[in-house]
Amino acid sequence: MLAGLHSVTLEGIEGIICEVEVDISRSGFEKSVIVGLPDTAVKESTERVKSAIVNCGYKYPKTQSLINLAPANVKKVGPAFDLPIALGMLIAQGVLVSSVIKDFIIVGELALDGRVRPVNGALSMAMTAVANGFSRMLVPLENAREAAVVAGVEVYGVGSLSQAAEFLCGQLALETTTVNIDKLFNTAANYDVDFADVKGQESVKRALTVAAAGGHNIMMIGPPGAGKTMLAQRLATILPALTLKESLETTRIYSSVGLLDRHKALLATRPVRMPHHTASGPALIGGGSNPHPGELSLAHFGILFLDEFAEFPRHVLEMIRQPLEDGFVTISRARNTIRFPARFMLVAAMNPCPCGYFGSDARRCRCTPNQIERYLSKISGPLVDRIDIHIDVPAISFRKLRSKSSRSDSETIRAGVVSARRIQAARFSDGKIMTNAGMSHKQVEKHCQLDSASEMMLKQAMTEFGLSARAHDKICKVARTIADLADVENIQPEHIAEAISYRKLDRKL
């Protein structure tokens, strides 16, 4: 007897609808074969399915059975096919009779005792179900809230194979899972840190405010203990709140690699990723035999903080150059090409020399000029060109460290950032780009027109610092953001002067 039902497999973070066909022969020895490009986890499902069926009190077929996962040219990965295969076995034997099963997308991993375990990528699977006309899903209980945030699909959570079988044949009633997204954002969109925690470093806070307002990449250079990491960790608190669309895009990435907290249906705060400088290229970019997202994609709509920037292998840093401009990562394989979103703010932090104290009043630097030059040369000029803002982070004096004076908190700073972002949203109403940092050269010419004084100032800086054409556009973009923060329509000389001050480290790097 032949049974057919539907499930989903993931290719990167995208879902692909698969038809699960189970054919149980009337003769032959007890043997189950899976075809349709299954990976090891899918091939091993026959043993899990057999134990789960028997331990739930059902009979396992004593004859040969064939399981086909279509389309046959798409690789099937992960244990999410366990539950649909088990249900297909019961239908093919005539144990389970259901008139609605073909209306469902079914996913779930089975334990040997029949329990249904959670799977990765439930959010992407729900999006794929809706996109392909399916309005009902049967998922593990732990994945139900995650899948239910997608509008247009009824999600039913089950805890065991027996429960799933009884529900599908009408013997058990289950309620659909619902999620109040507004309530979820209100309760979860809170940060544990605040800019008010940072003492001193007003010039750095200003640079970070400009970076947040325009979506600009920023590099901080200073001695150990100056507060670079502390500042970077708090940058997300002054960024505008995640929209539902941004949250869904980011959450599906975390869900696909199993990093989403099972108690959370959505990410309500902007991600801050802080990979160690020993991280490999694939760890940052993504990859693998079955390509998966890397740190750049996990920082989507958030912040990628690379501490000890000069300690990263040079070839690894060069890998992030193109994603910085494109906003996505492309992983090419012989069989196919997968694209992962990677629209993030890069925050880099590094010491000015190997010992960390070059130019510092706190401690004498012991590095030779050659050592300093070799250290700084680890970062290529083209990569520095792609970082909009470079800022010195000096050591904090004792007086500032012990100061009790009031400091700007994240909420106050964020109000200015949100106002500047609102101006940019009106400027780029076509929706292709969101912030000044994403402007093309043609858009820079249109939106960053300069008066004669500003033009002369920029020309002098280009000549003195030997800046590239890309650096020219970066200065104009940053100046446009500074003008937006000041709520000024036209870029003024003081805006250009501040933007130029953020490029002075080009002389060192």
Summary of the structure (lengths in Angstrom):
residues: 509
radius of gyration: 27.5
end to end distance: 70.8
largest distance: 90.0
contacts: 1715
relative contact order: 0.10
helix: 43%
strand: 17%
